[in-house]
Amino acid sequence: MPESPRSPEALEWGRGLAGRVADALGRAIAAGDHAPGTVLRTEDLEERFTVSRTVVREAVQALQAKRLLRSSPRVGLTVRPMAEWHLYDPDVIRWRLAGPARTALLDELTELRGAVEPTAAAAAARRGDREQRTKLLECSARMRAAAAAKDRKAFLEADVDFHRQVLRMCGNPLFAQLAPVTEELLRGRAELKLLPSAPDPADANRHDAVAVAVAAGDAQGAEAAMRAVVAESLADIHMRLDAREIEL
C-alpha cells in the first residue's frame, strides 16, 4: 500500500517515536486489525513496538484524543467503535484510506463533498471579496498551467489550494473547517494511484468554470460548476477502481 509522503514526525499531534507508534497503531485499528471492544495492554504495546511505557502513554493519548481508544480504570485500553471516532480528523481519514475499506470511504468523502462544496461555491460567489476572487482565479490558472506542463505535483497542490480557498471564502466557518477533509481526499487519491498519469486539462477547465462563476458573482453557475467537478471526481475514482479489479 502506498505510504503517505508526509513522515509520521510531521503529524499534527506530535513528533518522534511516540508519533510513529501512534501512526502504526492508528493504521492497525483503522484497518480492523483490532476489532471494536478489543482490550490493548500497555505492556503488550511496549513489547510490540519495543518502546518505553512513556512513549506508549504519549501515543495512546494521541489516539484517545482522536477517540480511537477509550481508557477505563478496571478494563484498560479499549478500541472504540468506528462511529465514535473523530472521522473528520485528517489522520483518521488517512489511516482509513490506507485500509481495506478505502473504496467505501472514498465514496463517503465524495458524497460529503457533493453535499458541501457546491453550496460553498454558491456562497463564495455571493460573499467573496475581490482579493479572494482573484486568489481563486490564480488557483485555477495554476491548475491549467500544471495540466499543460503535465506536472502532477503542481496540479495537486493547486487543486488543494483551490478547494481550500472556496471553503474559506464562502463565509461559513463550519464549511471552512472541512478543508482538511477535502485535502486528505485529494492527496489520498494521488497516493492510491487513482488519478490520471498526467493532469487532465478538462479537469482544470471544470475548476476554471467554478472560479469564473465565483468571480462574476454567479452563485447558480458556481454551484452547478462545482457539482460537475465533484461528480466527475467520483466517476473517475470508480472508473479507475473498476479497471484495477479487471487487471487483477
N, C-alpha and C positions, 0 to 999 in steps of 0.2 A: 504494500500500500504506500502511495507517495507520502513523504514526510512534509510537514509544513516548512516553508522556507524560514520561518521565524524560530530561532532557537528557544528551548524551554526557558533559558535565562531571561529572555525578553518578555515573558508572560507578565500580564498586568499585576498579578498578585505576589510576585516575589522573584528573587534571583537565586542562583546557586543550586546546591544539592537538593534542598527541600523543594524547589521548583521542579526539578527533574523527577523527583519521586511523585509529587502531586500530578504531574503531567502523565506519567506512566500509569499511575493508579486510576486517574480520571479516565484515561483511554480504556482501561480494562473494564471499569464499571459501565461506561457508555457502550462498550461492545457486548455487554451482557455476560462477561466472564464471572461477575459476582451478581447473582440474582437479587432482586429486592428482598430485604429481610435477612440477607446473609450477614453474619457477625464476623467482623475482622478483628483479630487480636493484635495489639501493638507489638507484642513480641514476635509474632509471625511476620509482620511487616518489616521489623528491624532485620530479621534474618533474610527475608526475601530480597530486600534492596541493599543489604549489607551496609546499613547506616545506623547512626545512634538514635536513641529514643527522642532526643531533642529535634533531630531532623524529621523523624516521623511525626512528631507532635505538630511541627510547623506545617508539614504537608497536609496533615489531617485537618488542621484549622482552615487551610485554604479550601479544601473540599467541603467542609462544613459550611463555609460562607456561601458556597455555590449550591448548598443543600443536597449534595450527593450523599452525604453521610450524616447520621444522627448519633449523638453520644448520650448515653444514659448510665447512671452510676452502677446499676446492677448487671446490665447487659453488656455495655461497652460500645464499640462502634458498629452501627448497623447501616446497611445500604438502604437508602430511601427509594421508594417507587419513582419512576421517571416523572410522573405527573407532579411531584413535589420539587423537582429540580428547578433551578433558575434557567429555564430553557432559552431565554434571550441572551444569556451570558455568552460572549464571543468564544471563550474557551470551551464551554459546554457544546456549543454548535460545532466547533472544530473537532472535538472528540467524537461526537456523533457522526459527523461526516466521514470520519476515519473507520467507522464500524460497519457491520453488515447491514444495518437498516438505513444506509445512506440514501437509497433511492426514495424511500418514503419521506425522509427528511427534506430532500431536495424539492419534492412536491409540496410539502408543508410550507417551506420557506418561500417558494414561488407563489403559493396561494396567499400567503401573508403579504407579499409584495403587491400582488394584484389587488388586494383589499385596501392597501395604504397608499402606494406610490401614485396611482392616477389621481386620487383625491388630493394628495400633497402637491402634485404638479399644477392642478387647477388652482389651489390656494396660493401657490408661488406666483402664478400669473396675476392673481388679484392683489397680492400683498408685497411682492418683492420690490425692492428699490432699484435704482439704476445701477448701482455698483454690483448688487447681487445678480442682476440680469446679465451684466457684462461678464461676470465671472462664469456664469453658466454657459454663455456663448463661447467663452475661452475654452472651457472643458470640452465642449462638442467639437471645437476646432482642433484641439489636441487629438481627439479620437479620430477625426478624419485624416489628420496628418500621419498618425501612427498606422492607420489602416493602409494609407498609400505607401508608407515605408515598410510595411509588413513587420512592424515592431510590436510583438505580442506584449512585452513587458510594459512599454509606454502606453499601449492601448488599455491594458488592465488598470494601470494607475489612473489614467484619465477617466476611465469608466467608474472606478471607485469614487473619485473626486466629484464626478457628475452627479451621481445619486446622493452622495453626502450633501452636496450643495442644494439639491432640490428639497431634501428633507429638512435642511436647516432654514431655508428661506421661505418655507411655507407658513411660518408664523405659529406653528403648533409645536410646543416643546415636547409633547408626548411622541409625536411623529419623529422629531429630531433625534430622540434617543434610540430610535430604531436604525439609525445609520450604521452602527457596528454590525447589526444583523445582516443588512444588505451586503456590507463589505465581506463578511465571512462567507456568504453565499457565492459572491463573485470570485473570491480567492479560492474557495473550495472547488468551484468548477475547474479552475485552472489546475489545481493540484491533482484533481481526479481525472485530468485529461478529457474534460467534457466541453472543450472549446475547439473552434476550428484551428487547424495547424497554422493559419495566418489570420490576422484580424479581418473580419468581414466588412467591406465598405458599406454594404446595405445596413449593417447594424449601426455603423457610425451615422448613416443618413437618418435612421429612425430616431436616434438620440438627438440629432440636429433638429429634427422636426419638433421635438419637445422643447428644445432651447429657443427656437424661433417663436413658437407659440407663446411661451412664457414671456419672452422679451417683448412681444407685441401686446401682452395683457389679454391674450385669448384663452380664457380659462377652459372653455369647452374643447378647443383644439388641443390644448396642453394635456388635458385628461385623456382624450382619445389617442393622442400620440404616445403617451406613456403606457396606456393599456396595450397598444401594439408592441411596445418594447418588451413588456413582461410576458405577453402571450407568445411571442417569438422565442423568448428565452426558454420557456417551458417546453415548447415544441422541439427546440434544438436539443435540449437535455435528453428528452425521450428518444429522439432520433439516434443520438449517439449511444445511449444505453442499449437500445434495441440492436444497433449494429454490432455492439460489443458482444451481446448474447449470441448473435448469429455466428460470429467468428469463433466463439467457444464451442 
